[in-house]
Amino acid sequence: MWLPETSFKNPQTMSPVLGAGAVDRERWRIQCGVCGTTGKGAVVQCIYPNCKWAVHPLCGYESKTRMFIDEIPVVDGGDDVAKCIFCPLHHDVEFKPMEVARWIAKER
């Protein structure tokens, strides 16, 4: 669910996972900022602009990395939901829905 390419067919049971084959292979080559490994799972990066810190979603959850999903305004035809992960350096950044929507729109 944390990877933009994936979703759940049934969100209540969180199964089955859809889109796993569409995950960008580069996500497997980036080092996890928590466990330090590469190639053992896809990572997601901090949502803060230009931050390269990345984490396996499960590593982030287990290490209490700031992770949440929230509604955002639609900007330039983008998503109305943001999957937010903030690295240790940016974990105190205030969540501003419009600002996050702009960040995401720029990345598309």
N, C-alpha and C positions, 0 to 999 in steps of 0.2 A: 504494500500500500504506500510505502514511502518513496518508492521509485516512480517517477512520472509516467513510465511506460506501463505500469501494472495497476491492477484493480482487483476487486473481489466480485465474483458473480453474485454471491450472497453476502452483503456486508454484515449481517447479523451473526452469521456463523464464521465469517472471514474465510470462506472457502467456496469453490476452488479459486486459486489465484489465476488471473487472466493476464496475458501479455508478457509472460516471463521470457519468451523467445525474442521479444522486441527490445529487451534491455540493451542499451548501448554497451558494447564490449569494452569500451574505455573505462567504464565504471569498475571493471574487475581489475584494472591495472593500477588504480590509485590506492595509495597506502591508507589504511584506517588509522585515524588519529588516536584511537583508544587501544586496539590490540596490536597495531603496528604491522599487520600482515597485508599482503597483496595477493590477488588471485584466488582467495578463498570465499569470495562473495562480492556482490556489487555494493558500492558505497554511494552515499548522497552527500552533497556538500552543504556547508553553512549557507544560509540564504542571504547573508549580508553581502552586498555588492563587492565583487573582486576578492572575496575571501576564498582561499583554496582548501581550507581544512575540510576533511571528509571523514565519514564514519559509516561502518556497517549499521543498518538500522537496529539490529539486536544489540550490538555493542553500545550504541547510543542510549538505548532504553536501559540496559543494565548499569551503565555508568551515570545514569540520571542526567544525561545531556538534555538541555531544554528542547523538547520536541512537542509540537501540537499541530492540530488542524483547525483552521478558522475560516470563516467567510471573508471574502474581500470583494471590493467593487470590480466589475468587469472593465478592463482597460484594453483598448484596441482589439476587441473580440477575444480576449483571453479567458482564463478560467475564473470561476467565482469562488473557488476554494483554494487556500494556500496550505501546503504541507511545509511547515516551518521547522527547521533545525538550526539552532544557533550554537556555534562553537564556544569553547570556554572563554575566548577573548571577547566575544560579542553576546554572551548569554544575558547581559543586563540591558541590551538594547530594547527600547520600548517598542511594542508591536503597534504599528500604525497601519491599518488596513490599506489605505490609499497608497502609501509609500511602498508597501510590500507588493501591491498590484503593479505598480510602475516598475519595480525591480524585476518582477517576473516577466512583464511584457518586454523589457529590454533584452532578456536572455533568449527569447524566442527567435 
